[in-house]
Amino acid sequence: MREILPTLARWHAAGVPFGLATVVAVSRSAPRGPGAAMAVGPDDEVVGSVSGGCVEGAVFELAQEVVASGEARLATFGYSDEDAFAVGLTCGGEITLLVRPVTPASDPAFGAVAASVAAGEPVTVATVVDGPAPRGATLTVWPGRAAGTLGTSGLDAAVTADARGELALGASAQRHYGPRGERREDAVTVFLQSFAPPPRMLVFGAIDYAAAVARIGDFLGYRVTVCDARPVFATPKRFPAGAEVVVDWPHRYLAATATDDRTVICVLTHDPKFDVPLLQEALRRPAAYIGAMGSRRTHDERREQLAEAGLTTAELSRLRSPLGLDLGARTPEEVAVSVAAEIVALRWGGSGAPLTTTAGAIHPRAA
C-alpha cells in the first residue's frame, strides 16, 4: 500500500473514483500479507498487487464493479485444483480482500493519509470489513487526532484506542467489536492498517562493508544512518543517496538517538575503543537486532570486556556476533546479504536453513 499511495493520492486529488482492494486476512502460505493492495483507476490503470499475479484479473473486475455500484465487497480466494481455469492461488494459501470504492466524498481523509505517510508521520486507517457497521467505512487515526466514523461513537472510541496501540507497534491486524464498540463481542470486523515511519538501521563504522550494508538496508526499506568518528571515511559520496552520514563518536551519537523495537544496529567498526562503549549503550536500549562484526576471537575478547563493564548475561545474549548467517560470504556485498538474511530471519522467526531441508509452511505465522 505504501508504494502505491502517491498514485492513489493523485487520483484522489483529481476527484477521480478508484477501486481499492486490500488484503485483510491470510491463511497458510499466502503470497502477500495483510495490507498488500491493488487499485484500479482512470482508463483502467492498475497499480499494486495482492497475490503476485494469481487473482489480479478477478480483482480487476471486482474493483470496476465496486466503483460502478458504490458499494464495498468482501472476496476470498483460495487454492483449487479441480478446474485448471478456476481463479485461485497456486501456492495453496488463502487471502481475503476488501474491495471498496474511494472518492473524495466517501473517504475525504485519504489525501491526508497519503501526505502523512510521505512525511513520515504515523497514521492508522481503520476500515469496516464485515458486520452491521457500514462495510468500507473508514476512521483515520493519528497519535493526536482522528477523522471519519465507522457508524457509532462507541465503535469509533474503541477502535481509536486500539488503532493507536497498533500504531505504536507498526502493526496491521483485524479486530472484532460489538456494534457500539463492545470489546467482548465480534459482530463487527475492523481492519487496522498502520503506516508507521520506516524502521531505522544504524550502521557504525564507515568501511566498505558498511557501504554494502547501508545499500541493502536502504533496499529493504530502512531509514539508514552511517556513523563514524573519522571524517576521512564518513563522506556521503561513499554511501547510498538515501543514507544519512554522521561524523561523531559512535557511543555518543547512539546515546543521543532514539531507538525502538524495530531498530537495527550494525557495529562494523571492528575496533575495541569504538565497539565496547558503543555496545554498552546499544545492549541496554530497545532494538530488534544488534550485530557486531569480528572474528570469533574478537567476539570472545569483546564479550569479556563488556562483562567487565557490568553488562548482564541477559544483555549480552542480545548480541549477534559474529553477525550474519553462514553463507560463506567473502566480498562486502556478500557479507551484506548475510547480515540482511539474519535480520529478516530474526524478524520473522526463520531458521536460515535451505527450504529444501525444511517441512511445513514456507511462511509460518510470526510470533
Secondary structure, 3 states (H helix, E strand, C coil): CCCCHHHHHHHHHCCCCEEEEEEEEEECCCCCCCCCEEEECHHHCEEECCCCCCCHHHHHHHHHHHHHHCCCEEEEECCCCCCCCCCCCCCCCEEEEEEEEECCCCCCCHHHHHHHHHHCCCEEEEEEEECCCCCCCEEEECCCCEEECCCCHHHHHHHHHHHHHHHHHCCCEEEEECCCCCCCCCCEEEEEEEECCCCEEEEECCCHHHHHHHHHHHHCCCEEEEEECCCCCCCHHHCCCCCEEEECCHHHHHHCCCCCCCCEEEECCCCHHHHHHHHHHHCCCCCCEEEECCCHHHHHHHHHHHHHCCCCHHHHCCEECCCCCCCCCCCHHHHHHHHHHHHHHHHHCCCCCCHHHCCCCCCCCCC
